[in-house]
């Protein structure tokens, strides 16, 4: 069962990553009307990393990273065939690469929280 957790967490991270991508690019969630100057919607990509990190119990950072990277071509295909294209291919690729960064930042925040909580319990 322990060998299944990295794969399961990677799949969940990928599915949540695609759901956040579709909801942002399909304008289901419209964040830019709240703050028109900034692009605060990238912070929503923290959620897939945080949720998948809690499922994987803070282990297997590489598996979560691979799950996010595999979603880049899938999101590009979804964008090309099902959603309205405004940006060029390279701009979307840069957007998705930064989304992977934000997703992995969520994983690292959960890992930092777990390390911090272990340290406070020992003292």
Steps between C-alpha positions, in 0.01 A plus 500: 500500500792732568607474135156612383506831691751681272301403191167588662625837624652573159171423324302710748748786458463476123121489507476797735755688288287444188182599687658827615629563147160442339320709760739793454535486123136417444406804711309293753697686767559862409760636739626796297183702561587523867853629444537604135868598531635169631471142392392349829352194331839330501464458876220249437765262368620465860192287574590193290844485658366545853226239466724245328772555758257426782392181321856384440589574864774742402705242315596456137556856387628368166179305434291812559731700275472243220120502539497876447741492207297230323201734518670768289441327161152393610407855592641628170285249311192595701571866431548443129196282437242609756570849631532839335859576405615854570868452566759334282634150563818631664312732734277213610805280551658768719171535691480126565864482603442769759185314608717193568722724712202616706374144539839385626512800733182364659674165550800672658277705732337183633842338540625807687195492725559133583867555579414801714232310690741212569756744636250666733382162632855398590559813708 
